[in-house]
Amino acid sequence: MNSQERRQLHEKSIDQLTADLHEAERELLNFRFDAGLNRLTNPAGMHNTRKQIARLKTLIRQKELVAASGFTTMDEYKAYKVTERKSYQASKKVAR
C-alpha cells in the first residue's frame, strides 16, 4: 500500500470505512470458500485482505477515539496522550 492509498483511507469518513470493511470481510469469506474447495488462485490475496481488514479496523477505532475526545486530528490526540502518560509517570515517581 503506497502513501497515496493511505492518504485516501485517512480522508474517508467512518461510514465509508465501515462499508469498505464489510466489503473486505466478504472478500475474505470468498477467499476462504475458494481455499476450502481447492480452487484458490491467489493465496497472497487472503493475506492482503486480512491486512486490509486490520488497517480498516485500526482507522475506524482511531477516528472514534478522536471524535469521542473532542480533538480534531489524531496527532492532537496522540500528543495529549503522551503528556498524560508523562504526568502519570511523574506522579508515580513522586509517590515513591
C-alpha positions as CSV (number, residue, x, y, z in Angstrom):
1,M,0.0,0.0,0.0
2,N,1.5,3.3,-1.1
3,S,1.3,6.6,0.6
4,Q,-1.4,7.9,-1.8
5,E,-3.7,4.9,-0.9
6,R,-3.1,5.6,2.8
7,R,-3.9,9.2,2.4
8,Q,-7.2,8.3,0.7
9,L,-8.1,6.0,3.5
10,H,-7.4,8.6,6.1
11,E,-9.7,11.1,4.3
12,K,-12.7,8.8,4.4
13,S,-15.4,9.0,7.0
14,I,-16.2,6.3,9.5
15,D,-19.3,5.2,7.4
16,Q,-17.2,4.9,4.3
17,L,-14.5,2.9,6.2
18,T,-17.2,0.6,7.6
19,A,-18.5,-0.1,4.2
20,D,-15.0,-0.9,3.0
21,L,-14.6,-3.1,6.0
22,H,-17.7,-5.1,5.2
23,E,-16.6,-5.5,1.6
24,A,-13.2,-6.7,2.7
25,E,-14.7,-9.2,5.1
26,R,-17.0,-10.5,2.3
27,E,-13.9,-10.8,0.1
28,L,-12.0,-12.8,2.8
29,L,-15.0,-15.1,3.2
30,N,-14.9,-15.8,-0.6
31,F,-11.2,-16.5,-0.3
32,R,-11.9,-19.0,2.5
33,F,-14.5,-20.8,0.5
34,D,-12.2,-21.0,-2.5
35,A,-9.4,-22.3,-0.3
36,G,-11.7,-24.9,1.1
37,L,-12.7,-26.1,-2.4
38,N,-9.1,-26.1,-3.6
39,R,-9.7,-23.5,-6.3
40,L,-7.8,-20.6,-4.7
41,T,-5.8,-19.0,-7.5
42,N,-4.1,-16.2,-5.4
43,P,-3.1,-17.3,-1.9
44,A,-1.5,-13.9,-1.2
45,G,-4.9,-12.3,-1.7
46,M,-6.1,-13.8,1.5
47,H,-3.1,-12.5,3.4
48,N,-3.5,-9.0,1.8
49,T,-7.2,-9.0,2.6
50,R,-6.6,-9.8,6.3
51,K,-4.1,-6.9,6.4
52,Q,-6.6,-4.6,4.8
53,I,-9.2,-5.6,7.4
54,A,-6.8,-4.8,10.2
55,R,-5.9,-1.5,8.7
56,L,-9.6,-0.5,8.3
57,K,-10.4,-1.5,11.9
58,T,-7.5,0.5,13.2
59,L,-8.5,3.6,11.3
60,I,-12.1,3.3,12.4
61,R,-11.0,3.0,16.0
62,Q,-8.7,5.9,15.7
63,K,-11.4,8.1,14.3
64,E,-13.8,7.0,17.1
65,L,-11.2,7.9,19.7
66,V,-10.6,11.3,18.2
67,A,-14.4,12.0,17.9
68,A,-15.0,11.0,21.5
69,S,-12.2,13.1,22.9
70,G,-13.1,16.3,21.1
71,F,-9.8,16.7,19.2
72,T,-9.8,17.5,15.5
73,T,-6.9,15.3,14.4
74,M,-5.2,12.1,15.5
75,D,-1.9,14.0,16.0
76,E,-3.5,16.2,18.7
77,Y,-5.0,13.2,20.4
78,K,-1.6,11.4,20.4
79,A,0.2,14.5,21.8
80,Y,-2.4,14.7,24.6
81,K,-2.0,11.0,25.5
82,V,1.8,11.4,25.6
83,T,1.6,14.3,28.0
84,E,-1.0,12.5,30.1
85,R,1.3,9.4,30.3
86,K,4.3,11.6,31.3
87,S,2.4,13.3,34.0
88,Y,1.2,10.0,35.4
89,Q,4.7,8.6,35.4
90,A,6.0,11.7,37.1
91,S,3.3,11.4,39.8
92,K,4.3,7.8,40.4
93,K,7.9,8.8,41.0
94,V,6.9,11.4,43.5
95,A,4.7,8.9,45.4
96,R,7.7,6.6,45.9
